[in-house]
């Protein structure tokens, strides 16, 4: 576990506190709604025997927050990989049995929101002043398929991971949702938010703070393009930029401020997952075809990217675990109900071998109708991987979402369901269930954030 005390040198402190965030986790409301509709169609087709291809893990409108990259299998890398990007096949190492946190060690330490609203904690980050969590409060529980709902960004602060306060500044995040917060080497934290628009696409906002309370405009550049997401790894930071309506690019900055072009992604692709580990970055890229191709890209320095020789067909997330990587491949929608997700192992992000499986369940409701779990998000803390799920139509319908089980693993092979996401614990006929959107190790605590029954919620596992 990392120390909760920050040394005075901000750069040294940040190097000790970086951890990965997956794009699938930080999902925007508008496209989540659209995904729910797609799920409905897919399920109805499945019930009638018609195979339907699912979309990738739910993402916010382009440009996505922590976005994912999808490249065609024929794409050629534009640069020779660094020595750390060795494409030799990976074998999962033999390890001792990991110790999974005990169910009774979990505590809910904070819940935010009021009756008639939906509040969600989207992201959490360690900063020199403690922990900062960000999210959104929607002014209604009636989420429409299309259109704008009242919303305001939220900021919460904690010095110890257990006691939290709402530190949202008046007016700064009005009519917006904060989807990501990132700590920079110079001691600042940067918040990315999307502002609700009555007409046209939602505009974005990027601001920064030194204490989590006072915010100002942020000086981050990537040529003439705005930076709307950022992924931290050992070498620095990577962002996904939209070059035009059909093409995206990867840009890199060692300081998180001055980005330079690194890699052109093939046209008509989406980054399903982009994460950083201590030794580099891995992106999972999905094509927009009816049966999408999956491409995995890896980089040891954020500038030179190499394409894996072969990628698991259904992989949608690659999460760092120590110096290795764990891949999550959910079952396609035309697979039988209760088909598990498969998990994969790689020592370098390029050579992958199947590791195990993660149960994805189905539940019956009325008559012959059933709902199945699909991948909602995946995050890593450095020594743990957490995966969350979302139930399909008709459990999730329109803008209303019902969350499934969230699970934790210390090796990518053995999985434990988080007790506070079990349906018998949180689900009532009016409930959304509970989900995990992000997690971080802080001192002797594992701090997990998300939503439970319309309330933004924070849980901890560790010593009292």
KOLSE-872223 format. One line per 2 residues: number of its first residue (from 1); for each residue x, y, z of N, C-alpha, C. Coordinates in steps of 0.02 Angstrom, whole numbers, plus 50000, padded with zeros to 5 digits. Layout:
REM residues N
NUM) X Y Z X Y Z X Y Z  ...
REM end
This chain:
REM residues 464
1) 50042 49940 50000 50000 50000 50000 50044 50062 50000  50019 50117 49970 50056 50178 49967 50044 50219 50030
3) 50091 50260 50048 50084 50303 50106 50033 50358 50093  49994 50375 50144 49945 50429 50137 49976 50497 50149
5) 50039 50500 50171 50071 50564 50182 50111 50584 50121  50101 50646 50098 50133 50669 50036 50197 50707 50054
7) 50255 50686 50028 50315 50724 50039 50310 50792 50005  50353 50837 50024 50349 50905 49997 50361 50909 49923
9) 50402 50864 49896 50416 50865 49824 50357 50836 49787  50320 50878 49750 50258 50855 49717 50272 50802 49665
11) 50326 50808 49627 50341 50759 49574 50355 50691 49603  50395 50688 49656 50409 50624 49687 50347 50594 49717
13) 50305 50637 49746 50243 50612 49776 50197 50583 49722  50190 50618 49666 50145 50595 49613 50168 50528 49586
15) 50233 50519 49577 50258 50455 49550 50239 50398 49596  50231 50411 49661 50213 50359 49709 50138 50347 49711
17) 50098 50393 49684 50026 50388 49692 49988 50376 49627  50022 50370 49570 49985 50360 49508 49952 50292 49507
19) 49894 50290 49479 49860 50227 49468 49813 50235 49407  49791 50178 49380 49757 50179 49315 49682 50191 49324
21) 49654 50223 49271 49582 50231 49267 49562 50209 49197  49509 50170 49191 49489 50148 49126 49435 50192 49098
23) 49432 50196 49035 49384 50239 49005 49314 50211 49010  49311 50147 49009 49244 50122 49013 49210 50142 49075
25) 49247 50154 49127 49217 50169 49191 49187 50237 49194  49219 50282 49163 49197 50351 49170 49148 50365 49114
27) 49089 50345 49121 49044 50347 49066 48998 50408 49070  48989 50440 49011 48946 50499 49010 48874 50479 49004
29) 48830 50521 49030 48760 50504 49034 48728 50498 48965  48744 50542 48919 48708 50543 48855 48717 50478 48818
31) 48779 50457 48808 48791 50395 48770 48773 50334 48810  48776 50338 48877 48752 50282 48917 48678 50269 48902
33) 48642 50324 48895 48571 50318 48879 48563 50283 48812  48601 50306 48762 48598 50276 48695 48616 50202 48698
35) 48669 50186 48737 48689 50116 48743 48633 50075 48771  48596 50103 48821 48541 50066 48850 48490 50049 48798
37) 48476 50097 48751 48428 50083 48697 48455 50028 48652  48520 50032 48635 48550 49980 48593 48545 49912 48627
39) 48556 49912 48693 48551 49848 48730 48480 49820 48723  48431 49865 48728 48362 49842 48723 48350 49807 48657
41) 48372 49840 48602 48363 49810 48536 48399 49744 48531  48460 49742 48557 48500 49681 48553 48467 49624 48590
43) 48438 49639 48649 48407 49586 48688 48344 49560 48654  48305 49606 48626 48245 49584 48591 48263 49541 48531
45) 48315 49561 48495 48338 49521 48439 48362 49453 48462  48399 49453 48518 48425 49390 48544 48369 49343 48562
47) 48314 49372 48592 48259 49330 48612 48225 49298 48551  48229 49331 48494 48198 49303 48434 48248 49264 48392
49) 48307 49253 48418 48356 49212 48383 48400 49249 48335  48397 49316 48337 48437 49357 48292 48498 49381 48329
51) 48558 49367 48305 48620 49390 48338 48629 49464 48326  48647 49499 48379 48659 49571 48375 48724 49587 48407
53) 48766 49626 48375 48832 49643 48401 48827 49701 48449  48854 49694 48510 48850 49749 48558 48900 49804 48542
55) 48886 49861 48570 48936 49915 48566 48987 49905 48620  49042 49942 48618 49094 49938 48669 49068 49966 48734
57) 49109 49958 48787 49091 49985 48852 49067 50056 48845  49013 50072 48881 48981 50137 48874 49030 50194 48881
59) 49027 50241 48834 49073 50298 48834 49033 50362 48830  49059 50417 48856 49028 50482 48846 49037 50507 48775
61) 49000 50559 48759 49003 50585 48691 49073 50605 48672  49090 50600 48608 49157 50615 48584 49173 50689 48594
63) 49234 50705 48613 49287 50660 48631 49274 50632 48700  49287 50566 48708 49272 50534 48771 49317 50559 48825
65) 49295 50554 48890 49341 50567 48945 49403 50523 48938  49419 50478 48984 49477 50436 48970 49458 50392 48911
67) 49475 50407 48850 49448 50372 48793 49484 50308 48779  49455 50267 48734 49487 50206 48716 49505 50209 48643
69) 49552 50168 48620 49575 50173 48551 49562 50109 48515  49535 50111 48453 49524 50050 48416 49559 50056 48350
71) 49602 50009 48332 49637 50011 48269 49622 49948 48230  49623 49953 48163 49612 49893 48123 49673 49847 48127
73) 49661 49783 48112 49715 49734 48119 49772 49748 48071  49756 49784 48017 49808 49797 47967 49850 49859 47982
75) 49832 49895 48036 49869 49956 48050 49941 49942 48065  49986 49983 48036 50057 49975 48047 50081 50023 48101
77) 50121 50002 48148 50147 50049 48197 50191 50101 48164  50187 50162 48190 50226 50215 48158 50295 50222 48187
79) 50311 50185 48241 50376 50192 48271 50399 50125 48299  50465 50117 48303 50492 50056 48334 50480 50058 48408
81) 50456 50002 48439 50440 50003 48510 50503 50011 48552  50492 50037 48612 50547 50041 48660 50563 49971 48685
83) 50622 49961 48716 50641 49895 48739 50591 49864 48786  50551 49904 48822 50503 49876 48869 50443 49845 48834
85) 50433 49859 48770 50376 49833 48733 50397 49771 48694  50411 49719 48730 50432 49656 48700 50371 49615 48682
87) 50358 49601 48616 50297 49567 48597 50298 49491 48606  50345 49464 48644 50346 49392 48654 50284 49370 48692
89) 50257 49309 48678 50198 49284 48712 50207 49285 48788  50151 49296 48822 50152 49301 48895 50122 49239 48926
91) 50152 49217 48979 50125 49164 49021 50113 49191 49090  50054 49177 49118 50040 49201 49185 50088 49168 49234
93) 50122 49208 49276 50171 49180 49322 50137 49141 49379  50173 49091 49404 50148 49055 49462 50158 49097 49524
95) 50105 49110 49561 50109 49152 49619 50074 49119 49678  50090 49143 49737 50055 49119 49796 49983 49144 49796
97) 49939 49112 49834 49870 49130 49836 49861 49201 49862  49829 49247 49824 49822 49315 49848 49772 49319 49906
99) 49778 49371 49944 49733 49381 50000 49682 49434 49980  49620 49414 49969 49567 49459 49950 49537 49492 50012
101) 49522 49557 50009 49491 49589 50066 49428 49551 50090  49421 49542 50155 49364 49507 50183 49301 49549 50176
103) 49242 49517 50161 49180 49555 50152 49163 49598 50212  49176 49574 50274 49156 49613 50332 49204 49670 50347
105) 49256 49678 50306 49303 49733 50316 49282 49795 50277  49229 49790 50236 49206 49847 50197 49161 49892 50239
107) 49170 49957 50231 49128 50006 50266 49106 50060 50217  49042 50079 50220 49019 50136 50182 49033 50198 50225
109) 49075 50243 50201 49096 50300 50242 49063 50365 50221  49032 50367 50162 49000 50429 50139 48948 50413 50087
111) 48892 50451 50089 48840 50447 50038 48814 50517 50026  48811 50537 49963 48793 50605 49945 48730 50605 49901
113) 48691 50658 49906 48632 50664 49865 48569 50674 49906  48515 50693 49872 48451 50705 49905 48397 50667 49869
115) 48340 50660 49901 48283 50625 49872 48261 50660 49808  48249 50621 49756 48227 50648 49692 48283 50667 49645
117) 48346 50652 49665 48404 50666 49622 48446 50602 49614  48492 50604 49568 48541 50551 49559 48610 50581 49565
119) 48648 50558 49614 48717 50582 49623 48765 50524 49613  48819 50536 49577 48868 50484 49564 48938 50512 49574
121) 48981 50475 49610 49052 50492 49614 49085 50458 49554  49115 50498 49510 49142 50471 49447 49216 50453 49452
123) 49256 50490 49491 49328 50481 49489 49358 50502 49556  49415 50473 49573 49450 50490 49635 49524 50493 49621
125) 49559 50538 49654 49630 50548 49643 49664 50569 49708  49726 50549 49716 49767 50571 49772 49806 50633 49751
127) 49805 50683 49795 49839 50747 49782 49881 50765 49842  49925 50814 49837 49966 50834 49894 49925 50854 49956
129) 49863 50876 49945 49821 50898 50001 49774 50842 50026  49778 50782 49999 49735 50727 50021 49701 50694 49962
131) 49641 50669 49972 49602 50638 49919 49551 50687 49893  49540 50685 49827 49488 50725 49795 49446 50679 49752
133) 49380 50682 49760 49332 50644 49720 49287 50693 49684  49268 50675 49623 49225 50719 49582 49168 50679 49554
135) 49115 50715 49534 49057 50681 49506 49004 50730 49484  48941 50707 49490 48885 50746 49464 48823 50731 49506
137) 48780 50782 49510 48713 50773 49539 48662 50794 49486  48621 50745 49465 48567 50759 49418 48505 50780 49457
139) 48469 50830 49433 48413 50856 49470 48349 50817 49465  48352 50756 49438 48293 50714 49431 48314 50641 49429
141) 48267 50597 49445 48279 50525 49436 48247 50500 49372  48210 50544 49338 48179 50526 49274 48227 50545 49218
143) 48270 50498 49201 48321 50513 49150 48295 50498 49080  48287 50549 49038 48259 50537 48971 48311 50505 48925
145) 48286 50475 48873 48331 50447 48822 48369 50502 48786  48333 50556 48770 48364 50613 48737 48346 50676 48775
147) 48386 50728 48765 48372 50791 48797 48418 50803 48856  48411 50862 48885 48454 50884 48940 48416 50883 49005
149) 48450 50861 49058 48421 50862 49125 48463 50909 49168  48433 50939 49220 48472 50983 49264 48529 50943 49296
151) 48588 50975 49301 48646 50941 49330 48695 50992 49356  48734 50970 49405 48787 51012 49432 48846 50967 49451
153) 48907 50990 49436 48966 50953 49456 48977 50957 49531  49009 50905 49558 49020 50901 49630 49094 50885 49643
155) 49120 50915 49698 49188 50902 49721 49186 50884 49795  49219 50829 49813 49223 50807 49883 49296 50798 49902
157) 49313 50816 49965 49382 50812 49989 49386 50771 50052  49444 50738 50061 49457 50699 50122 49531 50699 50137
159) 49549 50703 50201 49619 50699 50221 49640 50629 50239  49590 50585 50253 49607 50518 50276 49571 50462 50239
161) 49528 50477 50191 49491 50427 50154 49426 50406 50187  49415 50425 50249 49356 50403 50286 49307 50460 50299
163) 49332 50520 50311 49290 50577 50325 49291 50624 50264  49231 50638 50237 49227 50676 50175 49184 50738 50184
165) 49200 50791 50146 49160 50851 50145 49146 50873 50074  49088 50902 50063 49071 50930 49998 49106 50997 49992
167) 49153 51002 49945 49192 51064 49936 49177 51095 49868  49117 51082 49841 49100 51109 49776 49098 51185 49778
169) 49137 51220 49736 49136 51293 49736 49074 51319 49701  49047 51373 49727 48986 51401 49697 48998 51425 49626
171) 48957 51400 49579 48958 51424 49510 49009 51392 49464  49064 51366 49491 49118 51342 49447 49095 51283 49403
173) 49057 51238 49432 49035 51178 49396 48960 51176 49386  48928 51234 49383 48856 51237 49372 48838 51210 49303
175) 48782 51175 49299 48757 51147 49236 48807 51102 49202  48847 51065 49241 48898 51022 49210 48905 50958 49250
177) 48942 50911 49223 48959 50849 49258 49035 50840 49252  49067 50829 49309 49139 50819 49310 49152 50744 49302
179) 49188 50725 49249 49198 50654 49236 49269 50630 49251  49317 50675 49263 49385 50652 49276 49424 50705 49315
181) 49467 50682 49361 49514 50726 49395 49582 50692 49393  49634 50732 49377 49702 50705 49368 49751 50748 49407
183) 49797 50716 49443 49851 50752 49478 49911 50759 49433  49940 50818 49430 49998 50833 49389 50061 50835 49432
185) 50120 50827 49401 50183 50827 49439 50198 50892 49475  50169 50948 49453 50184 51012 49485 50140 51026 49545
187) 50098 50978 49565 50057 50985 49625 49986 51006 49611  49968 51024 49549 49900 51043 49533 49858 50981 49518
189) 49792 50989 49525 49745 50939 49502 49702 50971 49448  49687 50933 49395 49649 50958 49339 49582 50922 49337
191) 49528 50959 49329 49461 50930 49325 49432 50941 49256  49407 50887 49226 49375 50889 49160 49300 50882 49170
193) 49262 50927 49139 49189 50924 49146 49156 50939 49079  49094 50915 49073 49054 50927 49014 48994 50970 49035
195) 48983 51024 49000 48930 51072 49018 48867 51055 48978  48811 51053 49012 48748 51038 48978 48730 51094 48930
197) 48714 51076 48868 48696 51125 48817 48624 51116 48797  48589 51171 48787 48519 51166 48764 48515 51152 48689
199) 48567 51172 48653 48569 51160 48581 48640 51139 48561  48645 51094 48513 48710 51073 48488 48746 51029 48537
201) 48810 51012 48522 48849 50968 48565 48866 51003 48631  48875 50963 48684 48893 50990 48749 48964 51018 48747
203) 48974 51080 48770 49042 51107 48775 49078 51076 48835  49144 51081 48835 49185 51053 48888 49221 51108 48926
205) 49242 51092 48987 49278 51139 49029 49337 51103 49062  49394 51137 49065 49454 51111 49098 49479 51164 49146
207) 49480 51148 49212 49504 51195 49262 49552 51158 49308  49591 51195 49348 49639 51164 49393 49639 51198 49461
209) 49666 51163 49510 49667 51188 49579 49729 51162 49615  49750 51199 49666 49806 51178 49709 49781 51152 49776
211) 49717 51163 49791 49691 51140 49856 49624 51105 49851  49596 51097 49790 49532 51065 49781 49473 51110 49798
213) 49485 51173 49816 49432 51219 49836 49427 51279 49789  49483 51306 49770 49485 51364 49726 49509 51342 49657
215) 49470 51358 49605 49484 51333 49538 49494 51391 49489  49535 51379 49439 49548 51429 49387 49560 51393 49321
217) 49564 51431 49267 49577 51401 49202 49642 51363 49201  49646 51312 49159 49705 51269 49157 49745 51281 49094
219) 49811 51283 49102 49856 51292 49045 49881 51224 49021  49843 51193 48978 49860 51128 48948 49852 51136 48873
221) 49902 51114 48835 49899 51124 48763 49918 51061 48724  49886 51054 48667 49902 51000 48619 49893 51029 48549
223) 49939 51071 48531 49932 51106 48468 49873 51155 48474  49829 51153 48426 49770 51196 48428 49709 51161 48455
225) 49716 51098 48476 49660 51058 48498 49653 51059 48574  49591 51057 48599 49581 51054 48672 49595 50984 48699
227) 49623 50980 48758 49635 50916 48792 49575 50904 48837  49539 50848 48825 49477 50834 48861 49480 50771 48902
229) 49537 50738 48905 49546 50678 48945 49620 50667 48954  49640 50629 49004 49710 50619 49017 49719 50553 49055
231) 49768 50513 49035 49783 50450 49069 49855 50453 49094  49864 50440 49158 49930 50442 49189 49963 50374 49189
233) 50028 50372 49177 50068 50311 49182 50138 50329 49204  50181 50279 49213 50248 50292 49235 50285 50344 49194
235) 50283 50341 49127 50321 50389 49086 50291 50460 49086  50226 50467 49100 50194 50532 49095 50120 50525 49084
237) 50094 50561 49032 50022 50565 49021 50007 50557 48946  49952 50522 48932 49929 50514 48863 49857 50539 48858
239) 49841 50574 48804 49772 50596 48791 49751 50573 48722  49686 50563 48712 49657 50547 48647 49624 50609 48620
241) 49645 50631 48560 49617 50690 48528 49581 50671 48465  49526 50705 48451 49488 50693 48391 49515 50738 48336
243) 49545 50708 48284 49572 50747 48229 49516 50773 48184  49466 50731 48172 49407 50749 48132 49351 50701 48151
245) 49298 50700 48110 49240 50659 48128 49255 50585 48128  49307 50563 48094 49319 50491 48089 49388 50469 48113
247) 49432 50516 48132 49500 50498 48150 49520 50527 48218  49558 50487 48257 49583 50509 48321 49658 50499 48325
249) 49689 50532 48374 49762 50530 48382 49779 50521 48456  49838 50492 48468 49866 50488 48535 49921 50541 48542
251) 49918 50580 48596 49967 50631 48610 49997 50618 48679  50061 50637 48689 50096 50623 48752 50127 50685 48781
253) 50129 50689 48849 50164 50743 48884 50192 50715 48948  50256 50727 48961 50285 50701 49023 50262 50742 49084
255) 50239 50804 49073 50218 50846 49128 50142 50854 49132  50104 50825 49085 50032 50832 49084 50007 50899 49059
257) 50052 50940 49033 50033 51007 49010 50047 51020 48936  50107 51005 48914 50126 51019 48844 50129 50953 48806
259) 50076 50938 48769 50070 50875 48734 50099 50879 48663  50127 50823 48641 50153 50817 48573 50122 50756 48539
261) 50113 50761 48475 50083 50706 48437 50126 50643 48441  50093 50586 48451 50129 50523 48457 50107 50470 48406
263) 50042 50464 48393 50019 50407 48353 49952 50424 48321  49944 50406 48256 49881 50414 48221 49842 50349 48224
265) 49781 50352 48247 49738 50293 48248 49702 50286 48181  49686 50224 48161 49651 50214 48097 49582 50247 48099
267) 49555 50263 48041 49489 50294 48038 49435 50249 48066  49382 50281 48089 49322 50246 48112 49337 50195 48167
269) 49375 50216 48216 49391 50173 48273 49376 50210 48338  49368 50172 48391 49353 50199 48457 49400 50169 48508
271) 49424 50210 48553 49467 50185 48607 49422 50160 48663  49418 50095 48670 49376 50065 48722 49409 50068 48790
273) 49476 50070 48791 49513 50070 48855 49582 50099 48842  49602 50145 48885 49670 50172 48883 49693 50180 48955
275) 49744 50142 48975 49768 50144 49044 49844 50148 49046  49869 50174 49102 49940 50180 49112 49962 50141 49173
277) 50018 50106 49166 50049 50071 49221 50118 50098 49235  50155 50068 49281 50221 50094 49298 50270 50091 49241
279) 50259 50047 49191 50307 50038 49137 50281 50061 49069  50222 50092 49067 50197 50115 49003 50122 50115 48999
281) 50096 50112 48937 50025 50119 48923 50001 50062 48878  49936 50045 48885 49904 49997 48840 49836 50024 48820
283) 49821 50023 48755 49757 50045 48729 49722 49987 48694  49657 49980 48707 49615 49932 48672 49571 49971 48623
285) 49578 49956 48560 49546 49995 48507 49496 49951 48469  49435 49977 48458 49381 49938 48428 49356 49975 48366
287) 49348 49938 48312 49324 49968 48249 49249 49977 48253  49222 50017 48207 49150 50032 48206 49111 49984 48162
289) 49141 49931 48140 49107 49883 48096 49054 49845 48135  49007 49814 48099 48954 49776 48132 48982 49721 48175
291) 49034 49687 48150 49072 49640 48191 49140 49673 48201  49151 49707 48257 49211 49749 48264 49275 49710 48271
293) 49328 49737 48241 49395 49712 48253 49423 49744 48316  49464 49706 48352 49497 49732 48412 49572 49734 48400
295) 49602 49789 48416 49674 49798 48411 49701 49822 48478  49757 49794 48499 49788 49815 48561 49854 49849 48545
297) 49864 49909 48570 49924 49948 48561 49959 49956 48628  50026 49953 48627 50064 49961 48689 50123 50008 48677
299) 50141 50045 48729 50197 50091 48725 50234 50093 48791  50301 50092 48788 50341 50097 48847 50358 50168 48867
301) 50345 50217 48822 50362 50286 48838 50309 50336 48818  50252 50313 48791 50199 50358 48771 50207 50388 48703
303) 50265 50379 48672 50279 50408 48606 50281 50356 48551  50313 50300 48565 50319 50246 48516 50270 50191 48534
305) 50226 50175 48487 50172 50127 48499 50180 50067 48453  50167 50007 48481 50172 49945 48443 50106 49907 48448
307) 50086 49877 48393 50025 49839 48390 50038 49766 48407  49996 49738 48451 50001 49667 48468 49987 49625 48407
309) 50021 49568 48402 50011 49523 48345 49940 49496 48342  49911 49481 48400 49843 49454 48402 49810 49481 48465
311) 49745 49494 48459 49707 49520 48516 49646 49476 48528  49629 49461 48590 49567 49425 48604 49508 49462 48571
313) 49466 49424 48537 49415 49454 48494 49367 49500 48531  49352 49485 48594 49302 49525 48630 49331 49569 48684
315) 49398 49577 48687 49427 49617 48740 49405 49689 48735  49386 49718 48792 49365 49787 48795 49403 49828 48847
317) 49445 49796 48888 49483 49834 48938 49548 49798 48953  49601 49837 48964 49666 49811 48986 49686 49853 49046
319) 49695 49820 49104 49706 49854 49167 49774 49835 49196  49814 49884 49217 49879 49866 49246 49871 49834 49315
321) 49913 49784 49328 49914 49750 49393 49988 49740 49410  50014 49783 49454 50086 49783 49466 50120 49804 49401
323) 50168 49764 49377 50200 49777 49314 50170 49739 49256  50116 49701 49269 50083 49661 49217 50016 49693 49197
325) 49979 49657 49153 49915 49682 49128 49863 49627 49131  49802 49645 49148 49745 49600 49148 49694 49625 49097
327) 49674 49581 49051 49625 49598 49001 49556 49571 49020  49504 49608 49004 49435 49588 49016 49399 49583 48949
329) 49372 49524 48934 49336 49513 48871 49265 49489 48888  49216 49534 48887 49147 49514 48902 49118 49470 48847
331) 49068 49430 48863 49038 49387 48811 48999 49430 48762  48997 49410 48698 48956 49446 48650 48881 49436 48666
333) 48840 49482 48641 48769 49479 48658 48733 49419 48628  48762 49388 48577 48729 49329 48550 48752 49265 48584
335) 48793 49271 48636 48813 49212 48675 48755 49192 48721  48752 49129 48742 48700 49109 48789 48703 49149 48853
337) 48645 49159 48885 48643 49194 48949 48687 49157 48999  48715 49194 49046 48760 49167 49097 48828 49147 49069
339) 48843 49165 49006 48911 49154 48980 48959 49201 49016  49013 49175 49045 49058 49218 49083 49102 49261 49037
341) 49128 49315 49065 49182 49352 49032 49246 49312 49039  49292 49321 48993 49357 49289 48999 49409 49341 49020
343) 49457 49320 49059 49511 49364 49080 49576 49341 49049  49621 49389 49036 49683 49376 48999 49742 49407 49036
345) 49801 49379 49024 49862 49402 49057 49914 49422 49005  49951 49476 49021 50008 49497 48980 50060 49529 49024
347) 50122 49516 49009 50176 49548 49047 50198 49613 49016  50175 49627 48954 50198 49687 48919 50143 49722 48878
349) 50081 49697 48880 50027 49726 48841 50024 49704 48769  50071 49661 48748 50073 49640 48678 50059 49565 48668
351) 50089 49523 48709 50076 49452 48705 50026 49432 48759  49970 49401 48740 49916 49386 48786 49901 49312 48790
353) 49887 49287 48850 49865 49218 48859 49805 49217 48905  49758 49171 48891 49697 49169 48931 49713 49148 49002
355) 49681 49184 49049 49696 49174 49119 49641 49138 49156  49579 49158 49146 49523 49128 49182 49458 49157 49158
357) 49409 49162 49203 49343 49188 49184 49313 49226 49242  49266 49269 49225 49230 49310 49274 49156 49300 49261
359) 49118 49274 49310 49047 49261 49298 49008 49324 49281  48969 49321 49228 48919 49372 49211 48852 49337 49215
361) 48806 49363 49255 48744 49327 49270 48686 49354 49230  48632 49315 49230 48568 49335 49202 48515 49324 49255
363) 48465 49368 49256 48411 49361 49304 48345 49362 49267  48298 49319 49288 48231 49318 49260 48188 49369 49296
365) 48140 49399 49259 48096 49447 49291 48023 49427 49283  47993 49440 49225 47923 49422 49214 47917 49377 49153
367) 47879 49324 49161 47868 49279 49105 47933 49251 49078  47944 49259 49012 48005 49235 48981 48059 49288 48977
369) 48047 49347 49006 48096 49401 49001 48153 49391 49050  48213 49405 49027 48272 49401 49070 48318 49460 49054
371) 48361 49476 49103 48411 49528 49094 48480 49496 49103  48529 49521 49068 48597 49494 49074 48645 49550 49092
373) 48700 49531 49126 48751 49579 49143 48796 49593 49082  48814 49656 49073 48863 49675 49022 48916 49717 49057
375) 48974 49724 49026 49029 49761 49055 49011 49835 49059  49016 49864 49119 49004 49935 49130 49069 49974 49138
377) 49117 49945 49174 49180 49979 49183 49231 49933 49215  49295 49952 49211 49350 49914 49242 49403 49964 49263
379) 49427 49959 49324 49478 50005 49350 49532 49965 49386  49590 49995 49395 49645 49964 49431 49673 50011 49483
381) 49699 49982 49538 49730 50023 49590 49805 50011 49594  49831 49967 49553 49901 49948 49556 49909 49877 49581
383) 49873 49858 49634 49876 49790 49659 49809 49755 49657  49757 49787 49629 49691 49757 49624 49658 49781 49560
385) 49613 49739 49534 49572 49756 49476 49499 49749 49497  49458 49799 49480 49387 49798 49495 49347 49804 49431
387) 49296 49762 49423 49254 49761 49364 49181 49770 49385  49145 49815 49352 49074 49826 49366 49032 49809 49305
389) 48968 49794 49318 48923 49773 49264 48858 49813 49267  48822 49809 49211 48758 49843 49203 48709 49792 49174
391) 48648 49789 49202 48598 49743 49175 48567 49771 49111  48552 49726 49065 48524 49745 49001 48449 49757 49006
393) 48419 49776 48950 48346 49783 48945 48313 49716 48962  48257 49716 48997 48217 49774 49019 48234 49798 49090
395) 48285 49769 49122 48305 49795 49188 48332 49866 49181  48370 49879 49128 48391 49947 49111 48351 49966 49049
397) 48316 50022 49052 48273 50043 48997 48274 50118 48991  48283 50142 48930 48287 50214 48920 48346 50242 48957
399) 48335 50293 48998 48389 50322 49036 48395 50293 49106  48356 50243 49122 48358 50212 49188 48404 50151 49185
401) 48453 50150 49230 48502 50096 49229 48498 50055 49294  48505 49990 49288 48509 49945 49346 48578 49912 49344
403) 48614 49919 49399 48682 49894 49401 48684 49823 49426  48734 49785 49400 48744 49717 49421 48799 49712 49473
405) 48829 49653 49476 48882 49639 49525 48947 49674 49505  48982 49702 49555 49051 49724 49546 49097 49675 49581
407) 49153 49660 49550 49198 49608 49575 49269 49634 49580  49308 49603 49625 49377 49624 49637 49423 49564 49631
409) 49482 49575 49603 49532 49522 49597 49601 49551 49610  49643 49510 49642 49713 49529 49654 49760 49496 49604
411) 49734 49451 49562 49776 49417 49513 49743 49409 49444  49681 49432 49435 49646 49426 49372 49617 49357 49361
413) 49626 49312 49407 49602 49243 49400 49548 49227 49451  49560 49242 49514 49511 49231 49568 49474 49296 49581
415) 49407 49294 49579 49366 49354 49586 49320 49348 49646  49311 49404 49681 49266 49407 49738 49215 49463 49727
417) 49151 49446 49733 49099 49497 49725 49101 49546 49783  49097 49610 49768 49095 49660 49821 49027 49656 49855
419) 49026 49648 49921 48962 49634 49956 48911 49689 49950  48933 49752 49944 48886 49807 49940 48854 49815 49872
421) 48874 49774 49823 48842 49776 49757 48797 49715 49745  48791 49670 49794 48748 49612 49784 48675 49633 49784
423) 48636 49602 49741 48567 49623 49731 48526 49617 49795  48539 49565 49835 48499 49557 49896 48516 49610 49948
425) 48573 49645 49938 48593 49697 49986 48565 49765 49967  48565 49781 49903 48548 49849 49882 48486 49854 49838
427) 48462 49800 49808 48411 49808 49758 48340 49798 49785  48298 49847 49772 48227 49843 49785 48193 49857 49718
429) 48126 49850 49714 48093 49863 49649 48107 49933 49622  48122 49981 49666 48136 50048 49643 48211 50064 49640
431) 48254 50015 49649 48325 50026 49657 48363 50021 49592  48418 50058 49588 48466 50052 49533 48521 50002 49550
433) 48525 49981 49612 48581 49940 49633 48641 49983 49649  48700 49954 49649 48762 49990 49665 48815 49974 49613
435) 48859 50022 49600 48912 50011 49551 48976 50046 49573  49032 50022 49548 49098 50051 49562 49121 50088 49499
437) 49142 50151 49507 49167 50189 49450 49243 50200 49454  49272 50198 49514 49344 50208 49520 49366 50184 49589
439) 49432 50176 49599 49459 50153 49663 49532 50175 49667  49558 50179 49728 49627 50200 49738 49651 50172 49804
441) 49716 50157 49808 49748 50138 49871 49775 50200 49904  49759 50208 49969 49778 50268 50005 49795 50249 50077
443) 49860 50252 50094 49881 50227 50159 49866 50153 50164  49832 50133 50218 49814 50062 50226 49744 50048 50201
445) 49715 50094 50163 49646 50087 50140 49643 50073 50065  49593 50034 50045 49570 50031 49976 49505 50071 49975
447) 49506 50127 49939 49448 50173 49937 49413 50163 49870  49349 50149 49872 49309 50134 49813 49252 50184 49809
449) 49240 50210 49749 49187 50260 49740 49139 50237 49686  49077 50265 49688 49028 50248 49638 48959 50275 49657
451) 48909 50232 49649 48840 50252 49661 48802 50194 49692  48760 50208 49740 48714 50159 49769 48645 50190 49775
453) 48597 50161 49740 48527 50183 49745 48521 50260 49740  48549 50288 49686 48544 50359 49670 48588 50404 49713
455) 48628 50376 49758 48672 50416 49800 48745 50404 49781  48783 50458 49773 48854 50451 49765 48884 50423 49829
457) 48922 50369 49823 48942 50330 49882 49016 50316 49881  49046 50314 49942 49116 50296 49951 49122 50241 50003
459) 49158 50189 49985 49170 50132 50030 49245 50125 50041  49264 50097 50098 49334 50083 50111 49343 50012 50137
461) 49400 49984 50124 49420 49919 50150 49489 49928 50180  49497 49913 50245 49561 49921 50277 49553 49927 50352
463) 49607 49943 50385 49606 49947 50458 49562 50005 50481  49523 49994 50536 49481 50048 50560 49523 50107 50585
REM end
